Amino acid sequence: MQKNQSGFSLVEVCVIVVVLVLVGFVGYTVVNRSNDKSQTTPTSQASKQSATANDVAEAPAVVSTDDLNTAASTLDSMDVDSQSDTARLDAELAAF
């Protein structure tokens, strides 16, 4: 008596599923590593910039328009070309 087999056996289907899961896991790991590297790059660049700018004082955070007005008056008193600085701060104030 001869058996007429057609299709896949249960073992073959399980092997195919295991191979697909392994390929998917490896692909996920590679993509996850590349995303982690791209997210850490700006942080490392920021630390390099801060290391080279140790002698520069940190600018205070701008919370209100009064802060911008104070900065404009400070720049006006210190800078020779005060009109361009004031115009720039006025533009930033309008966007704020």
Gaussian input, Z-matrix of N, CA and C with variables (Angstrom, degrees):
# hf/3-21g

backbone

0 1
 N
 C     1     B1
 C     2     B2     1     A1
 N     3     B3     2     A2     1     D1
 C     4     B4     3     A3     2     D2
 C     5     B5     4     A4     3     D3
 N     6     B6     5     A5     4     D4
 C     7     B7     6     A6     5     D5
 C     8     B8     7     A7     6     D6
 N     9     B9     8     A8     7     D7
 C    10    B10     9     A9     8     D8
 C    11    B11    10    A10     9     D9
 N    12    B12    11    A11    10    D10
 C    13    B13    12    A12    11    D11
 C    14    B14    13    A13    12    D12
 N    15    B15    14    A14    13    D13
 C    16    B16    15    A15    14    D14
 C    17    B17    16    A16    15    D15
 N    18    B18    17    A17    16    D16
 C    19    B19    18    A18    17    D17
 C    20    B20    19    A19    18    D18
 N    21    B21    20    A20    19    D19
 C    22    B22    21    A21    20    D20
 C    23    B23    22    A22    21    D21
 N    24    B24    23    A23    22    D22
 C    25    B25    24    A24    23    D23
 C    26    B26    25    A25    24    D24
 N    27    B27    26    A26    25    D25
 C    28    B28    27    A27    26    D26
 C    29    B29    28    A28    27    D27
 N    30    B30    29    A29    28    D28
 C    31    B31    30    A30    29    D29
 C    32    B32    31    A31    30    D30
 N    33    B33    32    A32    31    D31
 C    34    B34    33    A33    32    D32
 C    35    B35    34    A34    33    D33
 N    36    B36    35    A35    34    D34
 C    37    B37    36    A36    35    D35
 C    38    B38    37    A37    36    D36
 N    39    B39    38    A38    37    D37
 C    40    B40    39    A39    38    D38
 C    41    B41    40    A40    39    D39
 N    42    B42    41    A41    40    D40
 C    43    B43    42    A42    41    D41
 C    44    B44    43    A43    42    D42
 N    45    B45    44    A44    43    D43
 C    46    B46    45    A45    44    D44
 C    47    B47    46    A46    45    D45
 N    48    B48    47    A47    46    D46
 C    49    B49    48    A48    47    D47
 C    50    B50    49    A49    48    D48
 N    51    B51    50    A50    49    D49
 C    52    B52    51    A51    50    D50
 C    53    B53    52    A52    51    D51
 N    54    B54    53    A53    52    D52
 C    55    B55    54    A54    53    D53
 C    56    B56    55    A55    54    D54
 N    57    B57    56    A56    55    D55
 C    58    B58    57    A57    56    D56
 C    59    B59    58    A58    57    D57
 N    60    B60    59    A59    58    D58
 C    61    B61    60    A60    59    D59
 C    62    B62    61    A61    60    D60
 N    63    B63    62    A62    61    D61
 C    64    B64    63    A63    62    D62
 C    65    B65    64    A64    63    D63
 N    66    B66    65    A65    64    D64
 C    67    B67    66    A66    65    D65
 C    68    B68    67    A67    66    D66
 N    69    B69    68    A68    67    D67
 C    70    B70    69    A69    68    D68
 C    71    B71    70    A70    69    D69
 N    72    B72    71    A71    70    D70
 C    73    B73    72    A72    71    D71
 C    74    B74    73    A73    72    D72
 N    75    B75    74    A74    73    D73
 C    76    B76    75    A75    74    D74
 C    77    B77    76    A76    75    D75
 N    78    B78    77    A77    76    D76
 C    79    B79    78    A78    77    D77
 C    80    B80    79    A79    78    D78
 N    81    B81    80    A80    79    D79
 C    82    B82    81    A81    80    D80
 C    83    B83    82    A82    81    D81
 N    84    B84    83    A83    82    D82
 C    85    B85    84    A84    83    D83
 C    86    B86    85    A85    84    D84
 N    87    B87    86    A86    85    D85
 C    88    B88    87    A87    86    D86
 C    89    B89    88    A88    87    D87
 N    90    B90    89    A89    88    D88
 C    91    B91    90    A90    89    D89
 C    92    B92    91    A91    90    D90
 N    93    B93    92    A92    91    D91
 C    94    B94    93    A93    92    D92
 C    95    B95    94    A94    93    D93
 N    96    B96    95    A95    94    D94
 C    97    B97    96    A96    95    D95
 C    98    B98    97    A97    96    D96
 N    99    B99    98    A98    97    D97
 C   100   B100    99    A99    98    D98
 C   101   B101   100   A100    99    D99
 N   102   B102   101   A101   100   D100
 C   103   B103   102   A102   101   D101
 C   104   B104   103   A103   102   D102
 N   105   B105   104   A104   103   D103
 C   106   B106   105   A105   104   D104
 C   107   B107   106   A106   105   D105
 N   108   B108   107   A107   106   D106
 C   109   B109   108   A108   107   D107
 C   110   B110   109   A109   108   D108
 N   111   B111   110   A110   109   D109
 C   112   B112   111   A111   110   D110
 C   113   B113   112   A112   111   D111
 N   114   B114   113   A113   112   D112
 C   115   B115   114   A114   113   D113
 C   116   B116   115   A115   114   D114
 N   117   B117   116   A116   115   D115
 C   118   B118   117   A117   116   D116
 C   119   B119   118   A118   117   D117
 N   120   B120   119   A119   118   D118
 C   121   B121   120   A120   119   D119
 C   122   B122   121   A121   120   D120
 N   123   B123   122   A122   121   D121
 C   124   B124   123   A123   122   D122
 C   125   B125   124   A124   123   D123
 N   126   B126   125   A125   124   D124
 C   127   B127   126   A126   125   D125
 C   128   B128   127   A127   126   D126
 N   129   B129   128   A128   127   D127
 C   130   B130   129   A129   128   D128
 C   131   B131   130   A130   129   D129
 N   132   B132   131   A131   130   D130
 C   133   B133   132   A132   131   D131
 C   134   B134   133   A133   132   D132
 N   135   B135   134   A134   133   D133
 C   136   B136   135   A135   134   D134
 C   137   B137   136   A136   135   D135
 N   138   B138   137   A137   136   D136
 C   139   B139   138   A138   137   D137
 C   140   B140   139   A139   138   D138
 N   141   B141   140   A140   139   D139
 C   142   B142   141   A141   140   D140
 C   143   B143   142   A142   141   D141
 N   144   B144   143   A143   142   D142
 C   145   B145   144   A144   143   D143
 C   146   B146   145   A145   144   D144
 N   147   B147   146   A146   145   D145
 C   148   B148   147   A147   146   D146
 C   149   B149   148   A148   147   D147
 N   150   B150   149   A149   148   D148
 C   151   B151   150   A150   149   D149
 C   152   B152   151   A151   150   D150
 N   153   B153   152   A152   151   D151
 C   154   B154   153   A153   152   D152
 C   155   B155   154   A154   153   D153
 N   156   B156   155   A155   154   D154
 C   157   B157   156   A156   155   D155
 C   158   B158   157   A157   156   D156
 N   159   B159   158   A158   157   D157
 C   160   B160   159   A159   158   D158
 C   161   B161   160   A160   159   D159
 N   162   B162   161   A161   160   D160
 C   163   B163   162   A162   161   D161
 C   164   B164   163   A163   162   D162
 N   165   B165   164   A164   163   D163
 C   166   B166   165   A165   164   D164
 C   167   B167   166   A166   165   D165
 N   168   B168   167   A167   166   D166
 C   169   B169   168   A168   167   D167
 C   170   B170   169   A169   168   D168
 N   171   B171   170   A170   169   D169
 C   172   B172   171   A171   170   D170
 C   173   B173   172   A172   171   D171
 N   174   B174   173   A173   172   D172
 C   175   B175   174   A174   173   D173
 C   176   B176   175   A175   174   D174
 N   177   B177   176   A176   175   D175
 C   178   B178   177   A177   176   D176
 C   179   B179   178   A178   177   D177
 N   180   B180   179   A179   178   D178
 C   181   B181   180   A180   179   D179
 C   182   B182   181   A181   180   D180
 N   183   B183   182   A182   181   D181
 C   184   B184   183   A183   182   D182
 C   185   B185   184   A184   183   D183
 N   186   B186   185   A185   184   D184
 C   187   B187   186   A186   185   D185
 C   188   B188   187   A187   186   D186
 N   189   B189   188   A188   187   D187
 C   190   B190   189   A189   188   D188
 C   191   B191   190   A190   189   D189
 N   192   B192   191   A191   190   D190
 C   193   B193   192   A192   191   D191
 C   194   B194   193   A193   192   D192
 N   195   B195   194   A194   193   D193
 C   196   B196   195   A195   194   D194
 C   197   B197   196   A196   195   D195
 N   198   B198   197   A197   196   D196
 C   199   B199   198   A198   197   D197
 C   200   B200   199   A199   198   D198
 N   201   B201   200   A200   199   D199
 C   202   B202   201   A201   200   D200
 C   203   B203   202   A202   201   D201
 N   204   B204   203   A203   202   D202
 C   205   B205   204   A204   203   D203
 C   206   B206   205   A205   204   D204
 N   207   B207   206   A206   205   D205
 C   208   B208   207   A207   206   D206
 C   209   B209   208   A208   207   D207
 N   210   B210   209   A209   208   D208
 C   211   B211   210   A210   209   D209
 C   212   B212   211   A211   210   D210
 N   213   B213   212   A212   211   D211
 C   214   B214   213   A213   212   D212
 C   215   B215   214   A214   213   D213
 N   216   B216   215   A215   214   D214
 C   217   B217   216   A216   215   D215
 C   218   B218   217   A217   216   D216
 N   219   B219   218   A218   217   D217
 C   220   B220   219   A219   218   D218
 C   221   B221   220   A220   219   D219
 N   222   B222   221   A221   220   D220
 C   223   B223   222   A222   221   D221
 C   224   B224   223   A223   222   D222
 N   225   B225   224   A224   223   D223
 C   226   B226   225   A225   224   D224
 C   227   B227   226   A226   225   D225
 N   228   B228   227   A227   226   D226
 C   229   B229   228   A228   227   D227
 C   230   B230   229   A229   228   D228
 N   231   B231   230   A230   229   D229
 C   232   B232   231   A231   230   D230
 C   233   B233   232   A232   231   D231
 N   234   B234   233   A233   232   D232
 C   235   B235   234   A234   233   D233
 C   236   B236   235   A235   234   D234
 N   237   B237   236   A236   235   D235
 C   238   B238   237   A237   236   D236
 C   239   B239   238   A238   237   D237
 N   240   B240   239   A239   238   D238
 C   241   B241   240   A240   239   D239
 C   242   B242   241   A241   240   D240
 N   243   B243   242   A242   241   D241
 C   244   B244   243   A243   242   D242
 C   245   B245   244   A244   243   D243
 N   246   B246   245   A245   244   D244
 C   247   B247   246   A246   245   D245
 C   248   B248   247   A247   246   D246
 N   249   B249   248   A248   247   D247
 C   250   B250   249   A249   248   D248
 C   251   B251   250   A250   249   D249
 N   252   B252   251   A251   250   D250
 C   253   B253   252   A252   251   D251
 C   254   B254   253   A253   252   D252
 N   255   B255   254   A254   253   D253
 C   256   B256   255   A255   254   D254
 C   257   B257   256   A256   255   D255
 N   258   B258   257   A257   256   D256
 C   259   B259   258   A258   257   D257
 C   260   B260   259   A259   258   D258
 N   261   B261   260   A260   259   D259
 C   262   B262   261   A261   260   D260
 C   263   B263   262   A262   261   D261
 N   264   B264   263   A263   262   D262
 C   265   B265   264   A264   263   D263
 C   266   B266   265   A265   264   D264
 N   267   B267   266   A266   265   D265
 C   268   B268   267   A267   266   D266
 C   269   B269   268   A268   267   D267
 N   270   B270   269   A269   268   D268
 C   271   B271   270   A270   269   D269
 C   272   B272   271   A271   270   D270
 N   273   B273   272   A272   271   D271
 C   274   B274   273   A273   272   D272
 C   275   B275   274   A274   273   D273
 N   276   B276   275   A275   274   D274
 C   277   B277   276   A276   275   D275
 C   278   B278   277   A277   276   D276
 N   279   B279   278   A278   277   D277
 C   280   B280   279   A279   278   D278
 C   281   B281   280   A280   279   D279
 N   282   B282   281   A281   280   D280
 C   283   B283   282   A282   281   D281
 C   284   B284   283   A283   282   D282
 N   285   B285   284   A284   283   D283
 C   286   B286   285   A285   284   D284
 C   287   B287   286   A286   285   D285

   B1=1.4128
   B2=1.5319
   B3=1.3038
   B4=1.4507
   B5=1.5263
   B6=1.3399
   B7=1.4533
   B8=1.5190
   B9=1.3067
   B10=1.4507
   B11=1.5313
   B12=1.3431
   B13=1.4528
   B14=1.5276
   B15=1.2820
   B16=1.4593
   B17=1.5214
   B18=1.3554
   B19=1.4514
   B20=1.5131
   B21=1.3195
   B22=1.4596
   B23=1.5148
   B24=1.3410
   B25=1.4576
   B26=1.5212
   B27=1.2944
   B28=1.4542
   B29=1.5304
   B30=1.3208
   B31=1.4610
   B32=1.5234
   B33=1.3174
   B34=1.4575
   B35=1.5310
   B36=1.3052
   B37=1.4592
   B38=1.5301
   B39=1.3170
   B40=1.4655
   B41=1.5264
   B42=1.3240
   B43=1.4574
   B44=1.5328
   B45=1.3092
   B46=1.4673
   B47=1.5259
   B48=1.3146
   B49=1.4602
   B50=1.5274
   B51=1.3151
   B52=1.4648
   B53=1.5310
   B54=1.3204
   B55=1.4657
   B56=1.5281
   B57=1.3182
   B58=1.4602
   B59=1.5283
   B60=1.3163
   B61=1.4642
   B62=1.5233
   B63=1.3193
   B64=1.4595
   B65=1.5317
   B66=1.3196
   B67=1.4638
   B68=1.5337
   B69=1.3039
   B70=1.4531
   B71=1.5139
   B72=1.3076
   B73=1.4625
   B74=1.5218
   B75=1.3279
   B76=1.4638
   B77=1.5232
   B78=1.3144
   B79=1.4640
   B80=1.5146
   B81=1.3063
   B82=1.4602
   B83=1.5291
   B84=1.3218
   B85=1.4604
   B86=1.5255
   B87=1.3318
   B88=1.4668
   B89=1.5253
   B90=1.3221
   B91=1.4622
   B92=1.5193
   B93=1.3050
   B94=1.4628
   B95=1.5248
   B96=1.3271
   B97=1.4624
   B98=1.5184
   B99=1.3251
   B100=1.4669
   B101=1.5279
   B102=1.3265
   B103=1.4653
   B104=1.5207
   B105=1.3277
   B106=1.4595
   B107=1.5206
   B108=1.3291
   B109=1.4622
   B110=1.5139
   B111=1.3268
   B112=1.4574
   B113=1.5248
   B114=1.3055
   B115=1.4673
   B116=1.5118
   B117=1.3286
   B118=1.4576
   B119=1.5193
   B120=1.3104
   B121=1.4612
   B122=1.5198
   B123=1.3529
   B124=1.4618
   B125=1.5182
   B126=1.3157
   B127=1.4514
   B128=1.5196
   B129=1.3219
   B130=1.4559
   B131=1.5192
   B132=1.3262
   B133=1.4548
   B134=1.5217
   B135=1.3115
   B136=1.4625
   B137=1.5264
   B138=1.3238
   B139=1.4623
   B140=1.5165
   B141=1.3392
   B142=1.4586
   B143=1.5171
   B144=1.3239
   B145=1.4521
   B146=1.5214
   B147=1.3195
   B148=1.4549
   B149=1.5230
   B150=1.3208
   B151=1.4560
   B152=1.5200
   B153=1.3233
   B154=1.4596
   B155=1.5184
   B156=1.3190
   B157=1.4639
   B158=1.5252
   B159=1.3056
   B160=1.4647
   B161=1.5177
   B162=1.3325
   B163=1.4546
   B164=1.5203
   B165=1.3304
   B166=1.4584
   B167=1.5229
   B168=1.3207
   B169=1.4606
   B170=1.5238
   B171=1.3014
   B172=1.4551
   B173=1.5244
   B174=1.3181
   B175=1.4578
   B176=1.5238
   B177=1.3142
   B178=1.4631
   B179=1.5260
   B180=1.2992
   B181=1.4583
   B182=1.5266
   B183=1.3310
   B184=1.4640
   B185=1.5182
   B186=1.3228
   B187=1.4563
   B188=1.5235
   B189=1.3233
   B190=1.4591
   B191=1.5196
   B192=1.3238
   B193=1.4571
   B194=1.5240
   B195=1.3238
   B196=1.4629
   B197=1.5232
   B198=1.3489
   B199=1.4538
   B200=1.5227
   B201=1.3307
   B202=1.4588
   B203=1.5291
   B204=1.3163
   B205=1.4656
   B206=1.5241
   B207=1.3103
   B208=1.4639
   B209=1.5207
   B210=1.3153
   B211=1.4648
   B212=1.5213
   B213=1.3201
   B214=1.4648
   B215=1.5127
   B216=1.3136
   B217=1.4731
   B218=1.5240
   B219=1.3231
   B220=1.4622
   B221=1.5219
   B222=1.3228
   B223=1.4601
   B224=1.5226
   B225=1.3104
   B226=1.4605
   B227=1.5210
   B228=1.3162
   B229=1.4557
   B230=1.5223
   B231=1.3185
   B232=1.4596
   B233=1.5178
   B234=1.2924
   B235=1.4558
   B236=1.5197
   B237=1.3197
   B238=1.4586
   B239=1.5181
   B240=1.3274
   B241=1.4638
   B242=1.5253
   B243=1.3211
   B244=1.4561
   B245=1.5254
   B246=1.3024
   B247=1.4620
   B248=1.5262
   B249=1.3297
   B250=1.4642
   B251=1.5274
   B252=1.3443
   B253=1.4624
   B254=1.5278
   B255=1.3161
   B256=1.4582
   B257=1.5213
   B258=1.3189
   B259=1.4679
   B260=1.5164
   B261=1.3194
   B262=1.4706
   B263=1.5291
   B264=1.3106
   B265=1.4605
   B266=1.5329
   B267=1.3437
   B268=1.4578
   B269=1.5211
   B270=1.3256
   B271=1.4666
   B272=1.5219
   B273=1.3259
   B274=1.4612
   B275=1.5330
   B276=1.3209
   B277=1.4502
   B278=1.5299
   B279=1.3286
   B280=1.4654
   B281=1.5267
   B282=1.3451
   B283=1.4663
   B284=1.5226
   B285=1.3281
   B286=1.4587
   B287=1.5016
   A1=109.22
   A2=115.70
   A3=121.33
   A4=109.78
   A5=115.45
   A6=119.82
   A7=109.31
   A8=116.29
   A9=121.36
   A10=107.49
   A11=116.00
   A12=120.44
   A13=109.59
   A14=114.52
   A15=119.05
   A16=108.06
   A17=117.08
   A18=120.71
   A19=112.44
   A20=114.98
   A21=121.33
   A22=109.83
   A23=114.35
   A24=118.62
   A25=108.90
   A26=116.01
   A27=121.75
   A28=111.21
   A29=117.61
   A30=121.60
   A31=110.41
   A32=117.74
   A33=120.99
   A34=111.24
   A35=117.52
   A36=121.47
   A37=109.96
   A38=118.37
   A39=121.66
   A40=111.09
   A41=117.61
   A42=121.21
   A43=110.23
   A44=117.64
   A45=121.55
   A46=110.23
   A47=118.06
   A48=121.70
   A49=110.24
   A50=118.15
   A51=121.73
   A52=110.37
   A53=117.75
   A54=121.35
   A55=110.03
   A56=118.27
   A57=121.21
   A58=111.49
   A59=117.69
   A60=121.09
   A61=110.36
   A62=118.09
   A63=121.24
   A64=111.67
   A65=116.93
   A66=120.56
   A67=110.05
   A68=117.54
   A69=121.01
   A70=111.95
   A71=118.22
   A72=121.84
   A73=111.17
   A74=116.68
   A75=120.12
   A76=109.83
   A77=117.78
   A78=120.94
   A79=111.88
   A80=117.90
   A81=122.19
   A82=110.92
   A83=116.87
   A84=121.22
   A85=110.72
   A86=117.03
   A87=120.59
   A88=110.43
   A89=117.63
   A90=121.04
   A91=110.31
   A92=118.10
   A93=121.84
   A94=110.92
   A95=118.22
   A96=121.27
   A97=110.96
   A98=117.60
   A99=119.40
   A100=110.34
   A101=118.77
   A102=121.12
   A103=110.89
   A104=117.81
   A105=120.96
   A106=110.86
   A107=117.15
   A108=120.35
   A109=110.65
   A110=117.44
   A111=119.69
   A112=111.13
   A113=118.23
   A114=120.91
   A115=111.63
   A116=118.97
   A117=120.85
   A118=111.90
   A119=118.80
   A120=121.39
   A121=112.57
   A122=121.11
   A123=118.76
   A124=113.27
   A125=117.36
   A126=120.36
   A127=110.43
   A128=116.70
   A129=119.31
   A130=110.81
   A131=117.91
   A132=120.23
   A133=110.29
   A134=117.66
   A135=120.93
   A136=110.11
   A137=117.09
   A138=119.03
   A139=110.84
   A140=117.86
   A141=120.30
   A142=110.43
   A143=117.51
   A144=120.52
   A145=111.03
   A146=117.21
   A147=119.09
   A148=110.92
   A149=117.16
   A150=119.37
   A151=111.27
   A152=117.78
   A153=119.80
   A154=111.96
   A155=117.99
   A156=121.23
   A157=111.21
   A158=116.38
   A159=119.89
   A160=112.37
   A161=117.42
   A162=119.28
   A163=113.02
   A164=118.45
   A165=122.08
   A166=108.99
   A167=116.42
   A168=120.52
   A169=109.85
   A170=116.37
   A171=121.10
   A172=109.61
   A173=116.01
   A174=121.28
   A175=109.49
   A176=117.32
   A177=119.30
   A178=110.56
   A179=116.19
   A180=121.43
   A181=109.81
   A182=115.09
   A183=120.67
   A184=107.61
   A185=116.08
   A186=121.06
   A187=110.99
   A188=116.07
   A189=119.40
   A190=109.84
   A191=115.16
   A192=119.66
   A193=111.60
   A194=117.36
   A195=120.31
   A196=111.22
   A197=116.07
   A198=119.60
   A199=110.95
   A200=116.34
   A201=119.57
   A202=111.68
   A203=117.17
   A204=120.08
   A205=110.82
   A206=117.28
   A207=121.47
   A208=110.38
   A209=116.19
   A210=120.16
   A211=110.59
   A212=118.07
   A213=121.51
   A214=110.83
   A215=117.66
   A216=119.62
   A217=111.05
   A218=117.83
   A219=120.91
   A220=110.51
   A221=116.24
   A222=119.49
   A223=111.06
   A224=117.19
   A225=120.17
   A226=111.45
   A227=116.96
   A228=119.80
   A229=112.12
   A230=118.86
   A231=121.78
   A232=113.55
   A233=118.98
   A234=122.20
   A235=111.12
   A236=115.84
   A237=120.56
   A238=110.24
   A239=116.26
   A240=121.51
   A241=108.69
   A242=116.53
   A243=120.73
   A244=113.25
   A245=118.94
   A246=120.35
   A247=111.73
   A248=117.81
   A249=119.39
   A250=111.00
   A251=116.92
   A252=119.64
   A253=111.12
   A254=116.01
   A255=119.87
   A256=110.72
   A257=116.47
   A258=119.78
   A259=110.68
   A260=115.83
   A261=119.37
   A262=110.64
   A263=116.76
   A264=119.53
   A265=111.67
   A266=116.81
   A267=119.18
   A268=111.68
   A269=116.34
   A270=120.45
   A271=110.61
   A272=117.10
   A273=120.46
   A274=110.85
   A275=116.33
   A276=120.85
   A277=110.67
   A278=116.40
   A279=120.10
   A280=110.97
   A281=116.41
   A282=119.93
   A283=111.32
   A284=116.36
   A285=120.86
   A286=109.83
   D1=131.76
   D2=-176.30
   D3=-109.27
   D4=132.55
   D5=177.73
   D6=-88.60
   D7=136.30
   D8=175.89
   D9=-102.55
   D10=99.94
   D11=-176.60
   D12=-94.04
   D13=134.58
   D14=173.50
   D15=-140.27
   D16=143.41
   D17=-179.64
   D18=92.90
   D19=-170.70
   D20=-177.77
   D21=-102.99
   D22=149.93
   D23=174.58
   D24=-83.35
   D25=169.03
   D26=-179.02
   D27=-63.35
   D28=-37.92
   D29=179.78
   D30=-65.12
   D31=-42.11
   D32=179.84
   D33=-64.30
   D34=-40.29
   D35=178.41
   D36=-64.81
   D37=-41.73
   D38=178.31
   D39=-63.42
   D40=-40.95
   D41=178.85
   D42=-63.47
   D43=-42.06
   D44=179.12
   D45=-64.04
   D46=-42.07
   D47=179.39
   D48=-64.07
   D49=-42.48
   D50=179.25
   D51=-63.23
   D52=-42.65
   D53=179.43
   D54=-63.69
   D55=-42.49
   D56=179.24
   D57=-64.89
   D58=-39.17
   D59=177.56
   D60=-64.33
   D61=-41.87
   D62=178.93
   D63=-64.56
   D64=-42.72
   D65=178.26
   D66=-63.95
   D67=-41.51
   D68=177.99
   D69=-64.56
   D70=-40.35
   D71=179.05
   D72=-64.90
   D73=-43.49
   D74=178.76
   D75=-64.26
   D76=-42.62
   D77=178.03
   D78=-62.46
   D79=-43.03
   D80=178.31
   D81=-62.08
   D82=-41.48
   D83=-179.64
   D84=-64.16
   D85=-42.72
   D86=-179.52
   D87=-64.81
   D88=-44.16
   D89=-179.94
   D90=-66.06
   D91=-40.82
   D92=-179.60
   D93=-64.36
   D94=-39.70
   D95=178.11
   D96=-65.39
   D97=-41.64
   D98=-179.17
   D99=-67.86
   D100=-34.25
   D101=176.52
   D102=-68.61
   D103=-37.79
   D104=178.55
   D105=-65.46
   D106=-39.90
   D107=179.81
   D108=-66.68
   D109=-39.22
   D110=-178.88
   D111=-70.47
   D112=-27.86
   D113=178.42
   D114=-78.57
   D115=-28.00
   D116=-179.22
   D117=-85.12
   D118=-16.29
   D119=-178.04
   D120=-62.12
   D121=-47.94
   D122=179.12
   D123=-62.36
   D124=-31.93
   D125=178.84
   D126=-66.13
   D127=-43.73
   D128=-179.84
   D129=-68.57
   D130=-33.77
   D131=176.73
   D132=-68.11
   D133=-38.58
   D134=179.35
   D135=-65.38
   D136=-38.29
   D137=179.18
   D138=-68.90
   D139=-33.67
   D140=176.34
   D141=-67.78
   D142=-39.78
   D143=179.33
   D144=-66.54
   D145=-40.60
   D146=-179.68
   D147=-70.15
   D148=-29.57
   D149=178.20
   D150=-70.41
   D151=-31.78
   D152=179.74
   D153=-84.34
   D154=-13.99
   D155=-176.88
   D156=-114.82
   D157=41.95
   D158=-178.96
   D159=-68.79
   D160=-29.66
   D161=-176.30
   D162=-83.55
   D163=-5.28
   D164=-179.63
   D165=-93.06
   D166=130.60
   D167=179.88
   D168=-70.76
   D169=144.14
   D170=-179.97
   D171=-75.06
   D172=134.76
   D173=-178.81
   D174=-76.17
   D175=141.52
   D176=178.38
   D177=-71.19
   D178=156.07
   D179=179.85
   D180=-72.88
   D181=142.28
   D182=177.86
   D183=-89.32
   D184=115.13
   D185=-177.40
   D186=-106.16
   D187=-34.96
   D188=-177.11
   D189=-141.52
   D190=176.56
   D191=179.15
   D192=-70.22
   D193=-23.92
   D194=176.14
   D195=-62.69
   D196=-34.81
   D197=177.01
   D198=-63.31
   D199=-41.00
   D200=178.41
   D201=-67.96
   D202=-37.21
   D203=177.38
   D204=-65.23
   D205=-39.89
   D206=177.30
   D207=-63.83
   D208=-42.35
   D209=178.26
   D210=-64.48
   D211=-39.85
   D212=178.97
   D213=-63.50
   D214=-43.91
   D215=179.91
   D216=-67.89
   D217=-35.60
   D218=177.21
   D219=-65.59
   D220=-44.08
   D221=178.64
   D222=-65.93
   D223=-38.29
   D224=179.05
   D225=-62.57
   D226=-36.84
   D227=-178.26
   D228=-77.73
   D229=-23.02
   D230=-175.17
   D231=-100.94
   D232=-27.78
   D233=-169.25
   D234=-98.97
   D235=143.64
   D236=177.59
   D237=-72.02
   D238=-41.56
   D239=-179.25
   D240=-98.22
   D241=70.26
   D242=-171.64
   D243=-75.19
   D244=-22.86
   D245=-177.81
   D246=-66.21
   D247=-39.37
   D248=-178.87
   D249=-68.91
   D250=-36.76
   D251=178.74
   D252=-67.29
   D253=-42.39
   D254=-179.90
   D255=-65.20
   D256=-39.95
   D257=178.99
   D258=-64.37
   D259=-38.90
   D260=179.00
   D261=-66.36
   D262=-44.13
   D263=179.13
   D264=-66.50
   D265=-35.86
   D266=175.68
   D267=-62.97
   D268=-37.85
   D269=176.97
   D270=-65.50
   D271=-41.84
   D272=177.90
   D273=-66.82
   D274=-36.13
   D275=178.67
   D276=-65.39
   D277=-39.59
   D278=178.27
   D279=-65.38
   D280=-34.02
   D281=179.38
   D282=-77.40
   D283=-21.38
   D284=-177.65
   D285=-74.96

